[in-house]
């Protein structure tokens, strides 16, 4: 007999009640998952949906709950799903590490206090979550495409982003922006084998061996672009996919339709304005109309100071100055980029570019 039979009975009853509640909760979750799988099968997709929705997808939608602020949702998912460090996420958002750490703490507390469910939402709630989910997937992909530290490319992050984007397209077969994002990532990642040399050095787009590109991925991406663009209003991922398609369709660097790319960036800047978009637009204009035209657009960004801590702004600025033979100004811009860059592969590339300024055989190159 226990020393206190009444207390023992009470504790046992409480534990059994907790076990029963847990079993009922798991049962409800399994019923919801089964219903979601049935709905997916009813879509008639050829994809294997027996693993859907998986833990990573549930985590993705939990972190992107509308009760969380958009920037907090993206940051939390990058931390928990993408495995990125707080410093890496802070750099992606162009904010101090301490600021990002506070956002992550607040987001976790919000999920706990609000009792946000760990699940893929029902179909009627999917639409409100999609923008945040797409943003997260693209940022995870970008960290894999050009890492903040370590090797230049992390294929596993790119592959996971593409896999989850396929899942989203299965969940929302009529979602043009989900298809646009999938197309964009496929077209970008199709070049991964040609982006680095045998020694791990970075190879610019115009210098890559295009025979090494993944042409199956390009064909799939181009088909998605053609399918997604006519579907109602055009969103930012569809436009970026169209830009990537211009590069993928060019058999040689000199065949790239830079005027079309510049026009697409004009539209992207109109519907999704940001300093980074303006930077990319300036680079495209420089390729279409000459480095002086691109440099004029960078001038406004330089005055605003929005990208002063963004190494790609300074490397692009340096490249345009280099092409205009403004050697000393280019060297200063390269030095600033070298102060900010965190990836060793990119640092070696920028250092070599700066050293080339002292040589007579300056390579033509481009800013992208």
N, C-alpha and C positions, 0 to 999 in steps of 0.2 A: 504493500500500500504506500502511496506517496505520503510525504509528511503533511501536505495540505491538500486533501482530496478535492476540495472546492476549487482551489486555484488551478489544480491540474485539469479538472473538467473544463473550466473556463478557457484555459490556454489551448487545450485540444480542440474544443469547439471553434475557437477563433482560427486556428491553423487550418482546420477542415473547411471552414467558410472561405478562407483566402484561397485554398486550393481549388475549390469549386468555382469561385469567381474567375480565377486564372484560366481554368478549363473552358468556361463559357466564353471568355474573351478570345482565346485561341480559336474556339469553334467559330465565332463570328468572323474573325479574320480569314479563316479558311473558306468560309462561305462567300465572303466578299471576293477573295482571290479567284474562287471557282467561277463566280458570276462574271468577273472581269475576263477570265480566259474564254468563257463561252461567248462573250461579246466580241472578243478578238477573232475567234473562229468564225463568227457570223460575218466578219468583214470579208472573208474569202481571201485573205492574204496568203501568199505562198511561203511567207517566212515561218520558221519554226517558232511557235508561241508557247511551247510546253514549259519554258522557263520563265514566262512572263506572268505577272510583274515580279522581277527579282528584287533582292534586298537593296541593290544599289539604286534601282529606279524608285523604290519606296523612299529611300533616304533622300534622293534628289527632290522628290515632290514635298517631302516633309520640310526640308530646308527652304523650299521656295513657297512656303505657305503665305497667303496674302496678308496675314497678321504681322509678318515681318517686313521691315523696310527693304526695298529692293537691293540696296548695296549690302545690307547685312545678310540677306539671303544668298547672294552670290558669294560673298566672302566665306560664309559658314560652309557652303557646299564645297568650295575649293579646298577648305581645310579638312573636312571630314571625308569627302568622296575623292577629291583629287590628290590628297596627301601632300598639298603644298604647305610650306612653312608660313608663319605669320609674316615674315619678312618678304617672302616671294609674293604673297597676296598684296601686301602694302605697295610693293613696286608696281604690281599690275594696276592698282587703283591710283597710283601716283600720290600716296598719302604717307605720313610718317608711320613707322612701325607701331609706336605706342597708340596712335589713333585707331589703327586696325585691330590691335589687341583688345581695346575697349569695345569695339563693334562686335567682335566675336563673343566676348563675355556676355554682352547684352542680348545677343541673338539666342545663345544657349539658355539664358535665364527666361527669355520670352517663351521659348518652346516648352520649358518645364512648367512655368506658371500658368500658361494658357491651355495646357493639356492638348497641344497640337497632335493629332493622330499620325501614327507612322504607317502611311498607306499611300497607294496611288488613288487619287480622288476619283469619284464617279464621273462619267462622261460629261454631265452637265456643268461640272466645275473645272474641267480641264483647261478651258480657254483662258481663265483668269490666271492660271499658273504658268502657262506656256512662255510668256516673255522672259520671266525670271529663269526658267529652266534652260531656255535657249542661250541666254547670256552666260549662264554657268558653264554649259557645255562648250561654248566658244572660248571662254577664258581658260578652261582646262586644256582644250586643244592647243591654244596659243602657247601655254606653258610647255606642252610637249613639242610644239613646232620650233620654238626658240626659247630654250630654258634660261632662267635667270642665273643658274650656276650649273657646273658639271658639263657633260657633253652637250653639244649644240642641240641635239634632237633626243627626245624621249618617246620612242615609238609606242610604248605601252599606253601613255596618256592619250596620244593621238588615236590609237586603235580603240580605246575605251570610249572616247568621245564619239567616234564614228558609230560604234556599236549602239550606244544609248540614243544617238540621233535616229538610227534605223528603228529602234523601239518606238520612239516618239512618232515617227512616220506611220508605223503600224497602228498606234493608238489613234492617230489623227490623220487618216489617209488624205483628207482634203485640206490639210494645213499647209499653205504655200510657204510660210516662213520656215517651218520645220524642214520642208523639202529643200528650200533654199540653203539653209545651214548645212544640211547633209551634203548637198552639191558643193558648197564652198569648201568644206573640210576634205572631201574626196579629191577635189582639184588641187588644193594646196598640198595635201599629203602625197599626191601622186609623184611629186618631185623629190621625195625624201632620199632616195638612193643616190641621186645626183647632186645633192646639196653639200656634200663634204668629200674631200679627197681621201686617198689611202692613208694619209697621215692625220686625218681628222680636221684638216683645215677647211675653212668655209669657202664655198664656190658660189659666186653671184649668179643670179638667174640667167643673165646673158652669156655666161661662160659655161653653163651646164651642158653636159652631153644629153641631148633630148632623147636619144635612143634608150637611155636608162630610165626614163620616166615610165610610170605604171600606166600604160595606155588603156588597160581595162578599166581602171579607176577613172581615167579621163573620160572614156566613153560613157560610163555610168553617170558621172557628174554632169556632162554636157546634156545628156538626156533629161536629167532632173531639172536643169536650168530651163530647157525648152518647155518642160511640163509645168514648172512653177511660175514662170513669168506671166503667162496669160491669165492667171487665176486672180482676178480682181485687182485691188490696189497693190502696188509693189512696195515691199518692205526692205529694210536695210540689208538683211541677209541675202535676199534675192539679188539686190544690186551688187553686193560684194561677190556673189557667185558669178554674176555676169562679167565682172572685172576679171576674176580668175579664169573664166572661160576664154577671154581675149588672149591671155597669155598661153593657155593650153592649146588653143587652135593655131598658134603661130608656129610654122615648121622651123623658122629661123628667128633669131632675135630681131633682125631688121624687118621682119614681116609683122611685128607686133603693131596692132592698131592703137597707137598711143592717143590720137585725137578722140577715138571712141572711149577709151579708158578715162580720159580727162572729162568727157561729157558725163559719163556715169558717176564720176566723183562729184561733179557739180550737183547732180540730182541727189546723191547720198548726203552731201553737205546741206541740202535744202531740207530733207526729211529727217535726218539724224545728225544735226550739227554737233561737232566737237572739235577740239584742237587737233586731235590725232587725225581725224578725217581731213582737216585742212592741210595738215602736213603731207598726207598722202596725195591730196589733190595738187599741191605745189610740185611734188615730185613728178606726177603725171604730166602736168603742164610743162615742166622743164624738158621732159622727154619729147613732148609734142611740138613745143614752140621754142625751145632753146633754154639754156641754163639761166639766162638773164630774166626771162619771164617767170621761171620758178622762184628765183631769188627774190623777186619783187613780192611774191605772195608770202614767202617766209619772213619778210620784213615785218609784216603785221603780227605774226606770231612772236617774233623776237621782241617787239614792243610790249605786247601783252604780258610776256613772261610766263605764260601758262605752262610751257614745256621746257622751262629752263633746267629742270632736273631730269629731263628725258633724254637719254643718250642718243636715241635715234634722230631726234631733232638736230642735234649738233653734228652727228655724222652726215646727215643729209645736207645740212648747211655747208659743211666742209667739202663735200663732194662737188656741190655746185660752184663753190669758190675755186676749187681745184680746176674744174673744167673751164673756168674763165681765166685761169692762170693768175689768180690773186693768191699767190703762194703763201705769203706770211699770214694772211687772214685765214686761209684754209688750215694751216698748221695750228693756229690758235684754236680753231673749232675742233680739230681732231683731238687736241690735248684735253679740251673740256669733255668731249665724248669719252675719252679714255679714263677720265676721273670718275665717270658715272657708270660705265658698263661693268657688269658683274660676271658675265660669262667669259671664260678664258679663251674660248675659240674666237669669239667676236673681238675680244681685246687684241689677240694676235693679228687678226685681220686689220683692225683699225691702226695698230702700230705700224704694220707694213705699209699701209696707205700713207701714213704720215711720213715715213722714211722715204717713200717714193717721190715725195715732193722735192727732194734734193737731187733727184736724178734727171737726166735729160730725156729719158724715154718714158714720159708719163703715160700710163695706160689710159685709154679713153673712158671705159667704165660708165656706170650710171649710179644714180643715188638709190636704186631699189635692189 
